[in-house]
Amino acid sequence: VFSGSNLICQTSIKDAIKKFEEKYSKPEQPMVAVEAEKVELYGMMPPILKMDATLSTLKACKHLALSSNNIEKITGLKGCERLEILSLGRNQIKKLDGVEDVAETLQELWISYNILGSLKGVEKLSKLRVLYCAQNLITKWADFEPLKECKALEELILVGNPLVDEASKSGDYREQVAGRMPWLKKLDGAPVTDDERAAGQEKLGG
């Protein structure tokens, strides 16, 4: 699909849904995206550039896969009232604005390999249990602060962010995270220990 006078080659959400239905339809059982619990729109060629309100038709969707496209903004999720897992890895997303539209249901956010400079907005996801946020641009502990509001979070992946690289030099990265989020169970694939929690809280004066 060519968009506008600039002839930008992209796949629209509408066309991506159509491709998904064609790919998974069988003669005896056609795939209907609005009835599907998992909708796979990842790795489109040409890529999806924009999320839009067409996504709101996916009323039954619990797992929406939009990874490996070229998306810059999170939009169009209002109406995805059953969404539990949102996969947006390998895009061009700078902010988490837009996730609040699925705050009531979202449990897992996979957003590694983007260009996030802040986690502002994640604090609205009260039911979030899993956050994959590797290989982004989180640089300061201040950028990390919104995560402290995510009391349901159990698993966090942050490896590959400048903050992790810098904090790892002093050898207390895991303790710093555990001190800020003592309820966290797993960090970067390894269980968080009671020793890490205690040492972190002591460092932070808690």
C-alpha positions as CSV (number, residue, x, y, z in Angstrom):
1,V,0.0,0.0,0.0
2,F,1.4,3.4,-0.9
3,S,0.4,6.2,1.5
4,G,-0.1,9.8,0.3
5,S,2.0,11.8,-2.0
6,N,5.2,10.7,-0.4
7,L,4.7,7.1,-1.6
8,I,5.6,5.6,1.8
9,C,5.3,1.9,1.5
10,Q,3.5,0.4,4.4
11,T,0.9,-2.1,5.5
12,S,-2.2,-0.7,7.2
13,I,-3.7,-2.4,10.2
14,K,-6.7,-3.2,8.1
15,D,-4.6,-5.0,5.5
16,A,-2.5,-6.7,8.1
17,I,-5.6,-8.2,9.7
18,K,-6.7,-9.3,6.3
19,K,-3.3,-11.0,5.7
20,F,-3.6,-12.7,9.1
21,E,-7.0,-14.0,8.3
22,E,-5.9,-15.3,4.9
23,K,-2.8,-17.0,6.4
24,Y,-4.7,-18.9,9.1
25,S,-8.0,-19.6,7.4
26,K,-8.8,-23.2,6.4
27,P,-11.5,-24.3,4.0
28,E,-13.6,-25.8,6.7
29,Q,-12.8,-23.1,9.3
30,P,-12.2,-19.5,8.2
31,M,-10.1,-17.3,10.5
32,V,-12.1,-14.3,11.8
33,A,-9.8,-11.8,13.5
34,V,-12.5,-10.2,15.6
35,E,-13.2,-13.6,17.2
36,A,-9.5,-14.6,17.7
37,E,-7.8,-14.7,21.1
38,K,-4.4,-14.3,19.5
39,V,-3.9,-12.0,16.6
40,E,-0.5,-12.0,14.8
41,L,0.4,-8.9,12.9
42,Y,4.2,-9.1,13.3
43,G,6.9,-8.8,10.7
44,M,4.6,-7.4,8.0
45,M,6.2,-6.7,4.6
46,P,6.0,-3.8,4.0
47,P,6.0,-2.9,7.7
48,I,3.1,-1.4,9.7
49,L,4.0,2.2,10.4
50,K,0.9,3.2,12.4
51,M,-1.4,1.6,14.9
52,D,-5.0,2.8,14.5
53,A,-8.6,2.4,15.6
54,T,-9.1,-0.7,13.5
55,L,-7.4,-2.5,16.4
56,S,-10.4,-1.7,18.5
57,T,-12.5,-4.2,16.6
58,L,-10.4,-7.0,18.1
59,K,-12.8,-7.5,21.0
60,A,-11.8,-11.1,21.7
61,C,-8.1,-10.6,21.5
62,K,-6.0,-11.5,24.5
63,H,-2.6,-11.6,22.8
64,L,-1.8,-8.9,20.1
65,A,1.5,-9.4,18.3
66,L,2.8,-6.3,16.5
67,S,6.5,-6.9,16.8
68,S,9.1,-6.4,14.0
69,N,7.3,-3.6,12.2
70,N,8.2,0.2,12.1
71,I,5.6,1.6,14.6
72,E,6.5,4.8,16.4
73,K,3.4,5.4,18.6
74,I,1.1,3.2,20.7
75,T,-2.5,4.1,19.6
76,G,-5.8,2.6,18.7
77,L,-6.1,0.1,21.6
78,K,-9.3,1.6,23.1
79,G,-11.8,-1.2,22.7
80,C,-9.3,-4.1,23.1
81,E,-11.1,-4.9,26.3
82,R,-9.7,-8.4,26.8
83,L,-6.0,-7.7,26.0
84,E,-3.6,-9.3,28.3
85,I,-0.4,-9.6,26.3
86,L,0.9,-6.8,24.0
87,S,4.0,-7.6,21.9
88,L,5.7,-4.5,20.4
89,G,9.3,-5.6,20.2
90,R,11.6,-4.4,17.4
91,N,9.7,-1.2,16.5
92,Q,10.6,2.5,16.8
93,I,8.5,3.4,19.9
94,K,9.8,6.3,22.0
95,K,7.1,6.6,24.6
96,L,4.5,4.4,26.4
97,D,1.7,6.9,25.8
98,G,-1.4,4.9,24.7
99,V,-0.9,1.9,27.0
100,E,-3.4,3.4,29.4
101,D,-6.2,2.3,27.1
102,V,-5.7,-1.3,28.1
103,A,-4.6,-0.6,31.7
104,E,-7.6,-2.6,33.1
105,T,-6.5,-5.9,31.5
106,L,-2.9,-5.8,30.4
107,Q,-0.6,-8.3,32.2
108,E,2.4,-8.5,29.9
109,L,4.1,-5.9,27.8
110,W,6.9,-7.0,25.4
111,I,8.6,-3.9,24.2
112,S,12.3,-4.8,23.8
113,Y,14.4,-3.4,21.0
114,N,12.7,0.0,20.7
115,I,14.0,3.5,21.5
116,L,12.2,4.2,24.8
117,G,14.0,6.9,26.9
118,S,11.5,6.7,29.8
119,L,9.1,4.3,31.4
120,K,6.6,7.0,32.1
121,G,3.1,5.6,31.6
122,V,3.8,2.1,32.8
123,E,2.6,3.2,36.3
124,K,-0.9,3.1,34.9
125,L,-0.7,-0.6,34.2
126,S,-1.9,-1.9,37.6
127,K,-2.2,-5.5,36.6
128,L,1.2,-5.7,34.8
129,R,3.1,-8.9,35.7
130,V,5.7,-9.1,33.0
131,L,7.7,-6.3,31.3
132,Y,10.3,-7.1,28.6
133,C,12.1,-3.9,28.0
134,A,15.6,-4.9,26.9
135,Q,17.7,-2.9,24.5
136,N,16.1,0.5,24.9
137,L,17.4,3.9,25.9
138,I,16.7,4.0,29.7
139,T,19.6,6.0,31.1
140,K,18.8,7.2,34.6
141,W,17.2,5.8,37.7
142,A,14.7,8.7,37.4
143,D,13.5,7.1,34.2
144,F,13.0,3.9,36.1
145,E,10.8,5.5,38.9
146,P,7.4,4.8,37.3
147,L,8.0,1.1,37.7
148,K,7.8,1.5,41.5
149,E,4.0,1.9,41.1
150,C,3.7,-1.5,39.4
151,K,3.1,-3.5,42.5
152,A,1.9,-6.6,40.6
153,L,5.1,-6.8,38.5
154,E,6.9,-10.2,38.9
155,E,9.3,-10.4,36.0
156,L,11.4,-7.6,34.4
157,I,14.0,-7.6,31.7
158,L,16.1,-4.4,31.3
159,V,19.4,-5.8,30.0
160,G,20.9,-3.7,27.2
161,N,19.7,-0.3,28.5
162,P,22.4,2.3,29.2
163,L,21.2,2.4,32.8
164,V,22.0,-1.3,33.3
165,D,25.4,-1.0,31.7
166,E,26.3,2.0,33.9
167,A,24.9,0.5,37.1
168,S,26.6,-2.9,36.4
169,K,30.0,-1.2,36.5
170,S,29.5,-0.5,40.2
171,G,28.4,-4.1,40.7
172,D,25.1,-3.3,42.5
173,Y,22.7,-3.1,39.6
174,R,20.5,-6.0,40.8
175,E,20.5,-4.7,44.3
176,Q,19.5,-1.3,43.1
177,V,16.5,-2.7,41.3
178,A,15.5,-5.1,44.1
179,G,15.7,-2.3,46.6
180,R,13.3,-0.2,44.6
181,M,11.0,-3.1,43.8
182,P,11.3,-5.8,46.6
183,W,8.2,-7.6,45.3
184,L,10.0,-8.4,42.0
185,K,10.6,-12.2,41.5
186,K,12.8,-12.3,38.4
187,L,15.2,-9.8,36.9
188,D,16.9,-10.3,33.5
189,G,16.1,-14.0,33.6
190,A,17.4,-14.8,37.1
191,P,15.5,-15.0,40.4
192,V,15.8,-12.0,42.7
193,T,17.2,-13.1,46.1
194,D,16.3,-12.0,49.6
195,D,20.0,-10.9,50.0
196,E,19.6,-8.6,46.9
197,R,16.4,-7.1,48.3
198,A,17.9,-6.5,51.7
199,A,21.2,-5.0,50.4
200,G,19.2,-2.8,48.0
201,Q,16.9,-1.5,50.6
202,E,19.8,-0.8,52.9
203,K,21.6,1.2,50.1
204,L,18.5,3.2,49.4
205,G,17.9,3.9,53.1
206,G,14.7,1.8,53.2
